[in-house]
């Protein structure tokens, strides 16, 4: 093969992989192309030396640049795929921008889309970002238990409107971006609807918070201290007898209030009514998962490219070699790359499931659980990958200008936002115990299952079924008369079952993508098959003892595990840069990173310029 053919072949293979991950990179074919174009723009380059207040103002300026680039912000708010895709790319550029954009487009505008979208409201200032939308749900005393929130909206029979009120300091809205930064703001506020003393449950209300002259009477905003990650204008916000018109109530199929205060239609259960009202939080989980994906893939693209350009002393005297010559370096990045592909395909499956559930209510419960599990697993894995990549770049990775340091802190916000990971993980684990089994507990029949990723998937599915049965038995065998003690008796095994479950779902998504790539011809299908095998083997290794004990993995197969992993690593390592080039980070972004430029200069025979 000529020297020209090799790069051309690598580029072709990278393009095939990129299509598998994102679709075609054309404006009309892929919701990702818009985000990639933004990321390439100099307006989104790293800005160093800014104070927290300046960083916040920059985030809002960038929000308006994003908004000006959209053909229709209202359409974006109603499109799950485009919302999630935008978050994958914005998270690479600016964590604060990603936060305020997610709140404005998903939680704020999205809530309006979901509640009587044809209502007579002038949204022009919000669609042009002359006003910025925000979302006030959680309170100082109520985070993950937001359904127990205590802010009230009392129906006023004389006017037909409402009186919005914060009854005590613990009911102040916690962490919304409600400061004067970014200009005038309008909020969607969650509050308990009270009619003649009866609590009808929490609903959403549209509230104008401020204008060019300041906050409305009765609204108090107190800035919170600077937090970990990119600065955002988080605040404590309270209301003192703020009057709202009847039109402020966001109504929908979950419930409507007549002009004389009668609740009609909807869901009878107050909790279910509230969860339906804040359904945008589920889409928000997809957006947080997308942020983790974007950060993890970008971190890998930077770390792998750096490893190919950074030269160190080799094993032979006087010889310098790239970091990629050291398997101790590349093995870690290769495992992380395989995981990033699995995360991406799982996220795609969850996004598709949630989009379908909007039109097929029977699918909603399963789709919500898949979205929650995906968010938790993806953001936890993203944190691990970002930390690994930062370490692999050594001291260079500590400088924010090199594109890695901020990922390791910003990812913490995605782990907590839209439902703390452990809370939604445990909730999903409990739900899974009562959900119909998605796979029969049949054991894999392949004589050498570790050679076949589908056989490994079946092995994991059988393992999941075994763990689910044990968790169910633990629940039934727990202490009677004490629900808390009974659940505590089962929560550990239930989480183990969920851990197996998410691997099965990730394997399903990976295998589906692999089959599609293989059907398209080219070499991507074979490469993805190897990568999928590596992902599954890495996940099976710590489970080998349990799998052998349950008769799911033959002992002779378990002995092959280390050698199979080594063989795959040896085969895939030369393709590592091709695999991460498929993540399609714009060259404009990568060439702005000093660590890549300095590493390339140092690798030249004449060394860096003096």
N, C-alpha and C positions, 0 to 999 in steps of 0.2 A: 504494500500500500504506500502511495506517495505521501509526502509530508502535507500536501494540500488536501488529499482525500481524508486523512485522519481528523483534522479539525472540522471539515465539512460533515463527516459522519457524526462526530460528537454534537455538532450544532443541530443536525437533523434529529438525533435521538433526544436531545434536550427539548426541542420544539414539540416532539411527540409527547414527552412526559408532561410538558407544560399544558398541552391541550387536555391531557387526562386530568390535571389538577384544576384548571380554570376554564376550559373551553377555548374557543378561538379568540385571539386577541384582536378583535375588531370592535368598534364602538357599538354595533348593533347585536353582535353575537354573544358578548360576554359582559356581565355586570361588573367584571373586575377591571376592564380597560379604563374606565373613568378614574378609578382610584389610582391606577398605575400612572396615568398622565399627571394627576395632581402631585404625586410623590416625586416625579421628575422635575417639577417646577422649582425654580430657585426660591420662590416664596416660602417653600416648606423646608428649606435647608436649616440645619442646626444653627441656633443663635445663642452664643455663649455670653456670659457676663451680665445676664439680665437679673434684676431683682425679682422676687416672687410677684409683686404687683405688675411689673413689666411683662413677665411671662404670661400672666392671666390676660392682660390686654392683648398680647400677641395672639393668644388662643382665639379670642373673639374676632380679631381682624382676619385671622385665617378662616374662621367659620364663615365670614362674609365672602371670602374668596371662594370657598367651597360652594356656598349657596349661589353665587353668581355663575358658577360653572354648571349648575343643574338646569336641565330643560324644564323640570316641573318638580319642585320640592314636595308638593302634595302627593304626587305619584310615587316619589321615593318613599314617603312615609307609609304608603300602602303596599309596598313591595318588599316582602321578607328577604328575598334573595339579594336585591340591590342594597338594602340596609346592611345586611351582614357583610356583603362584599366590601362596601365602603369602609366598614370598621377594620377589615383585614389590612387595608393599606394606610388609613389615617393613623393607626396605632404605631406604625413604623416611623411616622414623621413627628408626632407630637401627642403625648399622652393627655395633656390638658385639652387640646383641640378635640381629641376623640371623645373625651368625657362630655364636653358641652355640646358637641354635635350629636352624640347618642341621646342625650337628654332632649335636645330641641327636636330632632327628627323622629325619634322613636317614641320616647315616653310622652312628650308633649303633643306634637302634631299627630303622632300615631294614635293617641287616645282620642283625639278629635275625629280622626278617620273612623275609629271603631264605634263612636257614639253619634248616631244621627248625622252622618257626614253631609247631608243636604240641608242641615239647619241654617237658618238665616243669620250668619255671622260674617262680619267683615274681617277676613284673615289676611288681607293684603299686607299690613305691616309685619306680620309674622312670617309670611311667605317670602318677603323681601329681606328679612332679618333687620328691618328698622326697629322691630321689637324682637327680643329673644324669649323663647319659651323655656319654662323650667317645670319641674315635677316635684310636688311636696307630698310625700306619703309617710315614710318612717318618722318616728318621733324619738325624742331622747330616751323615753322609757320603753319604746316599742320598735325594735328593729326587725328581726326575723319573725316576730309575732305581730306584724303590722295589722293583722285583722283585728287586734285588740286596741287599735289606736283610739285616742280620746278627744281629739279635736272635734267640735260639734258644729253642725249647721242646723239651726232651729228654724222650722217653718213658721213664717209670720202670716197668719191668716188674713190680717188686715191689708197687707200689700201683695201677698202671693209670693213674696221673696223669702230670703233666708238671712239669718244672723250668724256669721262665722265667728267662732270664738275658741280661744285656747284656755281651758279651764284651770290649768296649773302649770308650773315650769316644766314638769316631766312630759307634758304634751306638746312642747315646742317642736316644730318640724326640724329634724336633724339632718344637716349636711346638704341641703339644696344650694344651688349656685344662685343666690338671691341678692348679692351685693349690687351696688351701683355699677360695678365693672361691666363693660360690654354694652351699656346703654339700658333703656327702659325694658322692663320684663313683665311677662304675663305668665301665670302659673296654672297648672292643673293641680288642685288641692284635694286630697282625700280627707273626708270628714264624716262623722256619724250623723245621719239624717234623723232629726227628732221632730215628730209631729204630735202635738198635744201630749207631750210627755212620753210618747212611745218611741223606742229606738228601732228604727227600720233598717239599721245596718249602715255600713260605710258606702258612700257614693263619691263620685268625683265632681268637682266644681271648678268652673273657669273663673279665675280671679286676676284682675289687673293689679299688679303689685306696685308699679312705679311708673313715673313718666320723667320727662326731662327736668322737672323741678324737684323730684325726690319721691319718697314713698307715700302711698295713700294714707290718710288718717286711719289710725287703729292698727297699722301694720308695723311691727318692730323687727329689725334685723340686726343680729349680732355676729360679726365675723368670728369664725373658729380659728384656732391656731393652725399654723402651717403643718401639713401632714406629709407622710412619706410619698414620694413620687412627684410627678409634675404638678406644680401649684394650680389649684382651682379655687375659685372664690366660694368655698363652702361656708355656710352660715347656720345659725339657729334662727328660726323665723316663727313669730307668734302673731296672733290676731286678737284684737280687743273689740268685740261687738262690731265687726265689719259687715255692713249691709250689702247684700247681693240681690240682683233681680232673679226672677224665676228662671230666666234663660241661662243663668249660670250653671244650673244643674245639668250634667251630662247624662242623658238618658239613652236607653237602648232596650234590647230584648231582655236584659236582666232585670228591668224594672223602670216604670214611669210614674211620675207624680202628677196628678191632675192639679188644676188651678185651685181647687178647694182642699188640697192636701190628702187625696186618696191615692194609695199606691196600687197600681194595676199591673197585671201581666208579670212576666219575668219568673225568676226562680224563687221559690218560697223560702229556702234556706238562706239566712243572712250571710253566712260565711261563703257559700257558693256564689251568692250575688256579688259580694266584694271581690272574690277572686276573678270573676268574669269581668268586673269593672276594670281591674288592674291587669287584664290579660296581656297588656304590652310588656309586662315584666318578663313574660316567657320569651317574647321576641328579644327583650334585652339580654336574656341569658345567651341566646344565639349570638348577639353582638359582642358580649364579653368573651365568649368562646372564640369568636373571630379575631378579637384583639390579641388573645393569646397565640392564635395561629400565626397572625401577621408578625408578631414579635419573635416567635420561635423560628419561623422560616428565615426572617431577615438576619437573626443572630447566626444561624447556620451558614447562610450565604456569605456573611462577612468573615466568620471564623474559618471556613473552608478556603475561601480565597486567600485569606491571610496566611494560612498554613502552606499554601502553594508558593507564596512569595517570600516568606520569612525563612532565611537560611541560617543554619546553626552548624556548629562543628559536628562532623560525622564520625563514624567509627574508625576511619582511616586517617592517619596523620596528614594534616595539611589540606584535608578535603572538607568542604562545606556542602551541606545538603539541605533541601527544603524540609520543613517540619513534616510534610506528607511522607517523607521517607521513613518516619518512625511510626510503626504500627501502634505503639502505645498511645500515640496522639490521634491517629486516624480512626482507630477502633471505636473510641468514644464518640467521635463525630459521626461515624457511620451508623452506630446504634441510634443516635439522636435523630439522624436523617430518616431512618426507617420509621421511627416513631412519628416524626412530623408528617410523613406521608399518611400513616394510619390516622392521625388526628385530622388531617384535611379531609380524607374520604369519609370519616365518621361525621364530621361537621356537615359535609354535603348531604349525607343521608338524613341527618337530623333536620336540616333546613328544609329539605324536600318534604319530610314527614309533617313538619309544622305548617308548611304552605298548603299541603293537601287537607290538613285538619281544619283549615279555615272554611272549607266548603263541604266537609264531611264530618259533622259533629261526632259521629260514632268513633272516629279516629283520634279525637282530641286527647283523651286521657293517656293513651299509650304514647302519643306524640309529645305531650308535655313531659312525661317521664323521661323519654329519650333525650329531649332537649336539656333537661336538668342534669342528667347523668353525663351527657357530652360536655356541658359547661364545666362541671366539676373536674372530670378526668382531663379534658384538654387544658384547662388553666393550670392544674397541678403539674401536668407533664410539661407545659410551656415554661413554668418556673424552673423546673429541673434542667431543661434544655438551655434556657438563657443563662443560668448560672454556669453550666458546663462550657458554653461558648465563651463567656467572659473569661473564665479561667484559662482556656486554651489560647487566648490572646494575651495572656500575661498582664504586665503593667499597662500595656496599651489599651486593654479592655476597661481600665478604670476611668478613662477620660470620656466624658459624655460626647465630646465632639467626634469620637470614633464610632458612635452609633450603637454601643452595647450597654453601657452602664445604666442608662435610663430604663432599659427593658426589665432589668432585674428588680427595679423598684416599682415601676408602673404595673407589672404583672400582679403585684399584691392587691391592687385595687380591683382587678377583674375577679380575683378569688373571693372577694367579699361582696362586691356589687351584685345586685339583682338576686340576692339570696346567698348567704354564706355557704361556701362549698360543703362543709361538713353537715350543715343542717339539711340542705337539699339532697345530699348523698344519703343521709340516714332516712329521710322521708321516702326517697325512691326505694331504698332497701326494704322498708316496711311494705310499700305498695307491691313490690315484686313478689313477696311471699304469697300474696292473694291473687296475683295475676295468673292467667292461664299459661301453662308451660309453652314456650315458643318452639321447643325442640323435644323430641322423645329422648328419654335417657338411654338410648341405645349406645353400645360401645363401638368404637371404630373397628372395622373389619380389615383394614389394610394391613398386610403383613409387615410393611416398613413404613409406618405412618409419618415419620419425620421427613420422608422424601416428598411428601404431598401436603401442600398447605391446606387443602380441603380436609384431609384426614386429621390434620392438627386442629383445625376448626372444630371438627366433630368431637375430638378428644376434649377440647375446652368446653363444648356444649354439654357433654356428659358429666364433666367435672362440675359445671354450674348446677346441673340437675341434682347431683349428689349433695352439693352444698345447700341448695334450697331445701331439700328434704331434711337435712340436719337442722337448719335454722327453723323450719316449721315445727320440728319435734321439740326444739329448745323452747319455742314460744308456748307450745301446748304443755310442756313440762315445767313451766315457770311457776312461781308462787301464785296462788289463787287469792282473790280479794284485794290485790294490790297491782293495778295496771302498770304503774311505773316500774315496780320490781320485776314484773313479768316481762316487760319489754327489755329491761336491762339484761335479763337472762338470755335474750335472743338477739340483741343488737349486734354483738360481735359476729356470730355466725351469719347473720343477715347481711352484714357489710362484706364478708368474704364472698358470699354468693353474688352480690352486686359487682364486686371486683371481677369475678369470672364472667358475669353477664356483659359488662362493658367490653371486655376483650373479645367476646363472641361477636358483639355488634360491630366492633372495629374490624374484626376479621372478615365479616360479611361484606362490609363496605369496601375493604381493600380488595377482596376477591372479585367483587362486581366490577370495580375499576380495572383490575388486571385483565379480566375477560374481555371488557370493552376495548382495551388497548390492543389485546392480541387479535381481536376481530378486525381491527383497523389495519393490520399488517405492520410492517416495520419491525424495529427491534425493541420497542417499549414494552411489549407484552412479556417477553422473556426476562427483561431486566426487572420489571415490577414483580414477576413471580419470584425471582431470587430475593428481592427486597422484602416481599411479604413473608417468605420463608424465614428470613433473618429476624424480622419482627416477632414472628410467632415462636421461633426457637428461643429467642431471648426471654420471652414471657413464660415459656414452659420450663425453663431451667430451674427457677426457684420453686416450681410446683412439682418437680420430678418425684420427690419422695411421696407426696400425697397421691399422685397419679399411679405410681407403682403399687402403693398400699391398696388402692381401690381397684386394681386390676385394669387400669386404663392404658398404662404404658408398660410394654414388655421390658424386662430388665436389660436385655441385650440392646434394645433401642435406646434406653437411658444412657448406656455406656457410649453410644455414638454421639450423644449431644455435643460434647466439647469439640470433637473433630469436625462435625458438620458445621458448627458455628465458625470454626477456623477456616474451613474451605470456602464458605460463603464470603467471609470477610476478605479473604485473599482475592476472590473473584470480583467483588464489588468495589474494593478500594480504588482501583484505577478509574472507576466510573464516578467517584465521589463528587468531583467538581461538576460533572455533567448532571448528576442528580440534583445538586443545589442550584445550578444555573437554571434549571426548570422552574425554580421558584419565581423567576421573571422579575427580580428587582431591577428597576431602571438603572442603566449604566450611569446616568447623570447623578443618581444618588451615590452609587458605589465610588465613583471617581472623586466625590467630594470628601471622602473619609481619609484623613491624614495617615492612619496606620497602614492602609493599603498602598498609598503612594510611597511612603517611607520604606516599606518592606520591599517594594519593587525596585526602588533606587539602590538599596543596600545589596540587592541580589546581582546588580550589574557588575561586570569585572572592574570597572573603575570606581565602584562604590558610590555613595551619595555625594552630591555636590558639596564642596566646602565653602 
